[in-house]
Amino acid sequence: DLKGDPYLIADKTRVEEWKKKISSPKIKIGIRWSGNPRFEHQQLRLFPPEIIFNLAKDPRVQLYSLQKDSLPDFKIPDGIIDLDADLKDWDDTAAAISNMDLVISSCTSVAHLSAALGKKTWVVVPALPYFIWALPGETSPWYNSVQLFRQTAFGHWSGVANQLKNAVSQLS
């Protein structure tokens, strides 16, 4: 019987330390656009990162990159705060997430950590989803704090991009 309730708590001392690094009067959104590049099905969960990068155009939001494992020549766009160098371990990641208003991610360990903490988490789901996201709909019995944004046609992400943009525009 799945309840979907949070089951992890970030270390309070680290949460306070991260509060200094993640301080903005804007809506604070942590983003992660890809997972471990060595994962055997990585290609199935990839989406163009511009889908979430473009959310930085909303003047009410501040994006924080929770991305690790990026290619060395990859550049995060201006206006997005890169936390990579400060994320030393999972305790740091949990503390950073705890200071966000929202986390948007592909199906990665960060999405699962965020949801396990009970943080509002939006997961970008490809047409062929991981089994946890396989049930139809926008929610998951695994995590009450998750909203799913589903790709409806393989290779086409414009629908998801529009859904995310509209959903962010409704945040307060």
Phi, psi and omega per residue, in radians:
D1 nan 1.960 -3.139
L2 -1.524 2.266 3.107
K3 -1.767 -0.513 3.129
G4 1.383 0.129 -3.112
D5 -1.321 2.700 3.057
P6 -1.058 2.558 3.123
Y7 -2.373 0.105 3.052
L8 -2.169 2.650 3.069
I9 -2.318 2.276 3.105
A10 -1.301 2.637 3.102
D11 -1.073 2.177 -3.041
K12 -1.080 -0.662 3.128
T13 -1.115 -0.780 3.127
R14 -1.180 -0.646 3.103
V15 -1.022 -0.755 3.119
E16 -1.138 -0.704 3.097
E17 -1.079 -0.746 -3.117
W18 -1.263 -0.385 3.112
K19 -1.056 -0.550 3.111
K20 -1.231 -0.585 -3.126
K21 -1.431 -0.487 -3.095
I22 -2.005 1.299 -3.125
S23 -2.194 1.956 3.125
S24 -2.644 2.482 3.051
P25 -1.292 -0.165 -3.121
K26 -1.444 3.031 3.035
I27 -1.238 2.130 -3.050
K28 -1.644 2.047 -3.095
I29 -2.130 2.085 3.026
G30 -1.482 2.387 -3.100
I31 -2.216 2.554 3.052
R32 -2.563 2.038 -3.024
W33 -1.790 -0.177 3.055
S34 -2.711 2.769 -3.130
G35 -1.756 -2.773 -3.132
N36 -1.033 2.142 -3.111
P37 -1.159 -0.252 3.130
R38 -1.549 -0.084 3.116
F39 -1.145 2.317 -3.002
E40 -1.094 -0.406 3.139
H41 -1.995 0.449 -3.102
Q42 -0.942 -0.695 -3.080
Q43 -1.069 -0.423 -3.111
L44 -1.405 -0.334 -3.114
R45 -1.887 0.052 3.119
L46 -1.350 2.508 2.998
F47 -2.475 2.771 3.141
P48 -1.058 2.138 -3.084
P49 -1.086 -0.340 3.116
E50 -1.023 -0.433 3.112
I51 -0.960 -0.745 3.117
I52 -1.680 -0.479 3.077
F53 -1.023 -0.688 -3.100
N54 -1.121 -0.314 3.101
L55 -1.164 -0.338 3.115
A56 -1.176 -0.251 3.114
K57 -1.230 -0.340 3.088
D58 -1.293 2.042 -3.053
P59 -1.170 -0.164 -3.125
R60 -1.538 -0.140 -3.056
V61 -2.037 2.662 2.976
Q62 -2.159 2.125 3.114
L63 -1.621 2.442 3.094
Y64 -2.169 2.139 3.135
S65 -1.368 2.171 3.038
L66 -1.787 0.280 -3.039
Q67 -1.316 2.328 2.967
K68 -2.134 3.000 3.059
D69 1.119 0.433 3.100
S70 -1.272 2.712 3.045
L71 -1.148 2.530 -3.059
P72 -1.014 -0.541 -3.089
D73 -1.629 0.077 -3.127
F74 -1.371 2.315 3.127
K75 -2.006 2.192 3.061
I76 -1.325 2.327 -3.083
P77 -1.034 2.670 3.057
D78 -1.001 2.571 3.114
G79 1.622 -0.227 3.083
I80 -1.835 2.187 -3.102
I81 -1.467 2.125 -3.096
D82 -1.573 2.036 -3.125
L83 -1.686 0.039 -3.021
D84 -0.841 -0.890 -3.048
A85 -1.124 -0.452 -3.110
D86 -1.633 -0.184 3.140
L87 -1.532 1.528 -3.056
K88 -1.443 -0.540 -3.082
D89 -2.740 -3.089 -3.098
W90 -1.179 -0.502 3.085
D91 -1.133 -0.708 3.067
D92 -1.110 -0.773 -3.117
T93 -1.096 -0.770 3.112
A94 -1.088 -0.712 3.129
A95 -1.173 -0.715 3.097
A96 -1.082 -0.834 3.136
I97 -1.032 -0.680 -3.123
S98 -1.079 -0.391 3.122
N99 -1.634 0.021 3.121
M100 -1.580 2.763 2.986
D101 -1.524 -0.435 -3.036
L102 -2.800 2.599 2.984
V103 -2.154 2.321 3.063
I104 -2.076 2.226 -3.044
S105 -2.661 2.770 2.861
S106 -1.322 -3.071 3.141
C107 -1.284 1.564 -3.114
T108 -2.267 3.003 3.065
S109 -1.083 -0.516 3.110
V110 -1.143 -0.703 3.091
A111 -1.069 -0.758 -3.140
H112 -1.186 -0.705 3.104
L113 -1.104 -0.815 3.137
S114 -1.025 -0.815 -3.138
A115 -1.160 -0.674 3.125
A116 -1.140 -0.475 3.068
L117 -1.400 -0.179 -3.108
G118 1.469 0.199 3.129
K119 -1.303 2.490 3.044
K120 -1.007 2.119 -3.021
T121 -2.320 2.213 3.056
W122 -1.881 2.183 -3.107
V123 -1.938 2.204 3.071
V124 -1.479 2.056 -2.997
V125 -1.969 2.201 3.102
P126 -1.277 2.937 -3.135
A127 -0.983 -0.595 3.067
L128 -1.854 1.562 -2.979
P129 -1.406 2.768 2.939
Y130 -1.094 2.641 -2.991
F131 -0.999 -0.535 -3.138
I132 -1.120 -0.498 -3.110
W133 -1.794 0.170 -2.991
A134 -1.280 -0.452 3.114
L135 -1.162 2.514 -3.136
P136 -1.149 2.776 3.082
G137 1.921 -3.076 -3.073
E138 -1.816 0.051 -3.112
T139 -2.188 3.022 3.137
S140 -2.376 2.375 3.084
P141 -1.195 -0.251 -3.123
W142 -1.298 -0.600 -3.055
Y143 -2.488 2.136 3.121
N144 -1.211 -0.423 -3.039
S145 -1.545 0.074 -3.046
V146 -1.731 2.404 2.930
Q147 -2.113 2.339 -3.094
L148 -1.745 2.411 3.068
F149 -2.070 1.818 -2.936
R150 -1.700 2.375 2.948
Q151 -1.271 2.317 -3.101
T152 -1.736 -0.358 3.108
A153 -2.396 2.228 -3.103
F154 -0.916 2.267 3.112
G155 1.534 -0.164 -3.098
H156 -1.988 2.068 -3.061
W157 -1.984 -0.021 -3.057
S158 -1.101 -0.608 3.108
G159 -1.102 -0.762 3.111
V160 -1.133 -0.737 3.130
A161 -1.025 -0.777 3.138
N162 -1.165 -0.705 3.108
Q163 -1.079 -0.779 3.127
L164 -1.100 -0.801 3.136
K165 -1.023 -0.801 3.136
N166 -1.129 -0.729 -3.137
A167 -1.140 -0.721 3.111
V168 -1.143 -0.661 -3.133
S169 -1.111 -0.351 -3.141
Q170 -1.628 -0.070 3.117
L171 -1.247 2.615 3.063
S172 -2.364 nan nan
